[in-house]
Amino acid sequence: MTWNDQFLTLFRRCVDAYKAGNSDFGSYYSDEDLKFLEAIGYKPRELFDFVEDLVDEGAPTESSALLIAAARRDYFYAEQDGVHSDREIDHNDIPERGEELDGLAYLPRIIAKTRAKLRGELDPDLMFSCGGDRSFLARHGDINSADFLRHVWAAKDNDQAIADFVHESMSD
């Protein structure tokens, strides 16, 4: 089975468990599942957050969750050589919701979360592509979360390039 098929099989199984009333995401995973998630640079809570939001809010979709996982997996292998970061950022390490970059409130926050997502450094209580992130991206050109991940990756540390991308997306 390819990694993406394995991801979708696991994702669907977790959706079914959550829909059945099981919100103890720790019980969702076998040892094999945990090894798989680790091998693609993913944390168990990350997958659960997408499952929970899909069932409760209708987004992100299954395909979005897969595309986000693909971006993280690609970064994990291409930039981190398959080595997990030993750093974790929490709410105190990211900008506040109202902070602005180039006239765009929330952009500094989503950039920080995106970079941490790419590196696998998000605290379990932080989610990339949460409702706030999705709302920001929808209001600013209907940007797909996975596309935003890849643009942030390509921009490296150039925040202005990211702001320019967002502005360009709004004018399309």
N, C-alpha and C positions, 0 to 999 in steps of 0.2 A: 504494500500500500504506500502510495506517495505521501509525503508529509502533509500536503494540503487536504487529501482525503482523510487522513488520520485526524487532522484538526477538525474538519467538518463533522466527522463521526462523533468525536468527543464533544464538540459544541452542541450538537443535536441531542446527545444523551443528557447533557447538563441542562439544556432547555426543558427536556421532558421531566427531569427530576425537579426542577424549580417549579414548573407548572403543576406538578403533583403535590406541591406544598413543602418540599424539602429546601430550606434556605441555608442549610449547613453545607457550604461548598466544600469543606474539608472532606466530607463523606462522598463526594462525587468521583474522586480520583483513585484509581488503582496505583500500585507502585509503577506499573508500566506507563500509565498516563503521566505520572509525575516525572519519570525519566524523559518521556517525550517532550513535555513542556520545557523542562530544563534544557534539552537538546536544541530547542528552537529559541532559547533565550526568553522564555515566558515564565510568569509566576502564576500559580493557581488562582490567586485573587483577581488577576487581570482578566482571565477568561470569564470568571464568575461575574465580574462587573458588566461585561458585554451581554452575558446571558440575562442577568437581572434587568438591565435597561431595555433589552429587546422585548422581554415578556411584559414588563411594566409600562414601558413608554413607546414601544414599537420601533426603537432605533437605539443603537446602530443595527443595521440589518446583518444577517448572517454573512452576506458577501462583503460588507464593510469590515466586519470582524476579521474575516479571512485576509482581506487586503492589508489591514493594519498589522496583523500577525506576520504577513509576508514581508512588509517593510521592516519590522523589528527583526525578523529572522535574517534578512539580507544584511542589515546593519551589523547584527551580532557576528556574522561570519566575515563580512568584508572589512569592517572597521575594528572589531574587537577580537578577531581571530578565534572566535568561539569561546572566549574567556569572559566570564561574568564579572561585572563591576562589583567592587566591595563597598561602594558608596550607595547611600539611599537619601533622597531628598524628601522633606516633608513640607507641610503648609508654611512653615517659617522660612523656607528656602526659596520660595517663589514670590514674584511680585503680587501685590494686591489686585483685585478685580478692576479697580478704577484707574490703575496706572496706564499711561499712554505711550505710544511710540508713533511718531509721524501722524499725530492726530487720531490714532486708533486706540480707543480704550480697550483694555483686556489683551491687546496683542503681546505686551511683554510677558504676561502670565502664561498665555498659551504657548509662546515660544519656549519658555523655561520648561513647561510640562512636556512639550514635544521632544525637546532635547533629552530630558530625563527618560522619556518613554523609549526613545531610540537606544539609549545606553542601558536600559533595564534598571533604572535607578529610582523609579517612583515608589514612594512609601505605599503600602497597601491601602491607605485611606485617601490616596490621590488617584484619580483616573484620567487618562487621556481619552478624549472623545466623550467626556461626560456631557450632560445637558447644556452646561454653560459653553463648553467648547463647540458643541454642535450648533448652538444658537449663534455664536460669533461667526462661525464659518458660513452658515446659511445666510446671515445678514450681509456678509461681505463677499458676495459673488457665488454663493452656493458651492463653496469649495469642499470637495470630498476630504474626509479626515486622513485617509491614506495618502492622497495626493499632497496634502499639507505636510505630512511626515516626510515625504520624499523631497519636497522643496526645502524644508528646513535642513535636512541632511545635505542637500546639494549646496546650500548657502553657507555651510560651515558656521563660522562665528559672525557672519555679516547680517546683522539685524536689519539693516536698511534694505538689503536685497529681499528679505522676507516681507517687509512693509511694502516695497514696490510690487511684489507679486500679489499681495492682497489688494492694493489699489488697482492694479491692472485687472484683477479678477472682477472687481466691482464695475469696471467700465465695459466689460465684455457683454 
